[in-house]
Structure formats: C-alpha cells, structure tokens
Amino acid sequence: MHSRLAGVALQLAALATFVCMDTLIKLLAAGFPVTQVMWARFLFGFITVAIALRVITGHFPWRSKAPGWQTLRSLTLAGCNFIFTNALVHIPLADATAVGFASPLFTITLAAIVLKEAVGWRRWAGVAIGMFGVLVLLRPPFLFGGAPMHWAMVLPLGTAALFAVYQILTRRLAGLDDPRTTIFHTSLSASLVLTATTPFIWTWPGPSGWGALMLLGVLGGIGHGLLVMAFARAPASLLAPMSYTQIIWAVLAGVLVFGDVPDALTVVGMVIVALGGVLVALPDRRRAA
C-alpha cells in the first residue's frame, strides 16, 4: 500500500514538471526549429540524469538486460515529444493537453491486453466516456457543425497513442531493469539520433536562449525520472488516471503565460474526460473485497 501511494505521489510530481516543460517548449518553438528544441530537451535531459546518477550511485548504470526495449522506449518518447511540440506551434497548450488525455485511456487498454492487469467494467466505462470527451474536444464538423477544427488538433491524439506505448514499455522494463538503468536510458537513444540531425536546421541561440534550452532538458530529465520511479512502485492501471490532474496546470499556464482562455465546448470536453477518468480511477469491487 505504501509503495502504491509513493507511486501516485511521484506520478503527480512528474505531471506538474511536464506542464512546466510543455510551457517552455511552446515558448521556445516560437523562435527555434522543433527538432532543435527536441535536441535540447533530450540531450540536456540525459546530461542531467547522468550526472545525478553518477553522484547518487557512484557509476553510470547503463548495462541493461533489454537494450532493444530501452532503445525503443527512448525513441517512442522522442516521437511523442516531436508530435506534441508541432501541435503546440499551432494550438493552445490547454487544448493540446486536453486531447492528449486520451493517453491514459489507451494505457488502460494496453495494460489489460499487454500486461494482463485486471481492469473491471467501471474502468472500461471510464475509457468509453473519456474517449467521447476527446471527441468533443476535437469537435469534428459533421457532429458539431461550425468551422472545421484546426488540423493540428489531431496531433496530440497521435502523441497520446505513442505515450501509452511508452508507459507500457516503462512498466514492462520495471520488471527487467533497475529503475536507475531505465532512467539513464530514457533520453540516450533519442539524444544520439537528434544530435545527428539537428545541425542541418540549427539556429544559433543567444545566452538566454541557451539557458532556456538547458532548463528544458533539466525539467525533462527530472520529470521522466519521477515517472520511472512511479511505475516501479505502482501498476499502470492505477497511475494512468492521475494524469488528469495535468489539465489544471495546463489551463493555468495557458491563461497566465499565453492568454489562452478555453471556450465553453473545450471546458465541456475536459469535464467529460475528467468524468471518465474518475470512473477509471475507481477500484473494482471484486478486487477491493
């Protein structure tokens, strides 16, 4: 029980860190190519994690029992960030985050199918309601009328699907590698790939730009370090609903930093998604008994 509570606390801390990172990404994407922003996020994140692990453990825990899975996990995360950052260039932070709430719903499904975790009817009902909420957020014209939705609203949905795969890979690796090894590998492969491609689109930053790019990596390293430790302590089907708290911070950041106030339909979609999240979070009576 204490381990699960610790996992929930770590997950919540990771989500708050991710909102800070997403806010900074949206600011940086206005002045730098997306690939360069992602390069900074992963390279400086990897350096942050490597230094922290060296200080804490006295060595670099790079040896993995499943290097292929670790590489796939790192590149999956890079794909998530690349798609989401491209979305932030075109749409508000809160809207992108809200559509991305499909990720916990995908995770619940994958946890049941891939990890064989027990998921009762209440959680499946929550998945259905949550997906309807995502549909409201996407507001396709053939259902809601009005102007067509911005094409970039679809991008966070792709991010959600990829991030669900990333979470399942994190949970699976928790049973194979030490959490510190997984933390070390989180940004390694992505850093190598992005370092090889970034020089072709490089925009030279000033002193403040360098500081912001480095901070981006630090936030990413801390956030995913917390996430790995959370999944090492609690099952994916328990942690996934906690992601809904991220919308609170995303809306506040959008209003305070960018002046983006969600409209009525967006708020309705958020409420429906949150309702689905509550049903997903409820324990099954059979398991509780």
C-alpha positions, 0 to 999 in steps of 0.5 A, a space after each residue: 500500500 505504501 509503495 502504491 501511494 509513493 507511486 501516485 505521489 511521484 506520478 503527480 510530481 512528474 505531471 506538474 514538471 511536464 506542464 512546466 516543460 510543455 510551457 517552455 517548449 511552446 515558448 521556445 518553438 516560437 523562435 527555434 526549429 522543433 527538432 532543435 528544441 527536441 535536441 535540447 530537451 533530450 540531450 540536456 535531459 540525459 546530461 542531467 540524469 547522468 550526472 545525478 546518477 553518477 553522484 547518487 550511485 557512484 557509476 553510470 548504470 547503463 548495462 541493461 538486460 533489454 537494450 532493444 526495449 530501452 532503445 525503443 522506449 527512448 525513441 517512442 518518447 522522442 516521437 511523442 515529444 516531436 508530435 506534441 511540440 508541432 501541435 503546440 506551434 499551432 494550438 493552445 497548450 490547454 487544448 493540446 493537453 486536453 486531447 492528449 488525455 486520451 493517453 491514459 485511456 489507451 494505457 488502460 487498454 494496453 495494460 489489460 491486453 499487454 500486461 494482463 492487469 485486471 481492469 473491471 467494467 467501471 474502468 472500461 466505462 471510464 475509457 468509453 466516456 473519456 474517449 467521447 470527451 476527446 471527441 468533443 474536444 476535437 469537435 469534428 464538423 459533421 457532429 458539431 457543425 461550425 468551422 472545421 477544427 484546426 488540423 493540428 488538433 489531431 496531433 496530440 491524439 497521435 502523441 497520446 497513442 505513442 505515450 501509452 506505448 511508452 508507459 507500457 514499455 516503462 512498466 514492462 522494463 520495471 520488471 527487467 531493469 533497475 529503475 536507475 538503468 531505465 532512467 539513464 536510458 530514457 533520453 540516450 537513444 533519442 539524444 544520439 539520433 537528434 544530435 545527428 540531425 539537428 545541425 542541418 536546421 540549427 539556429 544559433 541561440 543567444 545566452 538566454 536562449 541557451 539557458 532556456 534550452 538547458 532548463 528544458 532538458 533539466 525539467 525533462 530529465 527530472 520529470 521522466 525520472 519521477 515517472 520511472 520511479 512511479 511505475 516501479 512502485 505502482 501498476 499502470 492501471 492505477 497511475 494512468 488516471 492521475 494524469 488528469 490532474 495535468 489539465 489544471 496546470 495546463 489551463 493555468 499556464 495557458 491563461 497566465 503565460 499565453 492568454 489562452 482562455 478555453 471556450 465553453 465546448 473545450 471546458 465541456 470536453 475536459 469535464 467529460 474526460 475528467 468524468 471518465 477518468 474518475 470512473 477509471 480511477 475507481 477500484 473494482 469491487 471484486 478486487 477491493 473485497 
